[in-house]
Amino acid sequence: MSGARFPLVLLPGPDTSDPDVARLARALPAALRPVVVRPAADGARSWEAVRALPDLVDGLVRQVRDAGVSGPFALHGWGAGAYLGLALAGAFERAAGHAVCTTLFVSDAAPPGRVSARFDPVPSPHGRLTQAVRRTVTESRLVVCTGQASAGRPGDGPGPWCRHSTSGTEFVTLPPGLGTDRASALSRLIAARLLPATGRPAGTPAARVHVPDVAAGSVP
């Protein structure tokens, strides 16, 4: 990278606390520039109902551009924010004709579409959002962060996330911890994946990498 700080868009879910966002932003190395975006206030009802995903994404695109992000960036999404992040990465990709979001980090989010109407006859907003993005495939590389309890075989738990990237999906089990400890571990992981190898900190959590043979738009 050049001397400019590389943008990292932070997209909280509706249940993500402000302290969690602030802890991660503070823990990031100086070479990364955190850019926090949220659905606009006038999109709050849409966020709750998830009936206007394109409007939500258009508003987030404007926020990213208004923050001065004009080139490649990475993105971290918490929970439902990860689903919006997937849609946001796809929107930038369609506009540019290539991946603009280089890496999408996912925390605390089951794979899109895993909430089935058969088991959820009155889907929650979270469930509706997973269904809305379940066919989205991006060229952005995915890094899916899991806890100890969800670190099973590739086909279990978060495994289906690999269907949403043509550039490969990495599953990383973060060590247990809350608050500052969790933010520090996540920051080290993000820095190790985004910064040059010479600047990567030691002790990055071990990862399982899966590079599926996926054609864009082919997710069932």
Beta strands, then each sheet from edge to edge (+ up, - down):
strand 1: 6-11
strand 2: 32-36
strand 3: 73-78
strand 4: 101-107
strand 5: 141-146
strand 6: 169-173
strand 7: 207-210
sheet 1: 2+ 1+ 3+ 4+ 5+ 6+ 7-
end
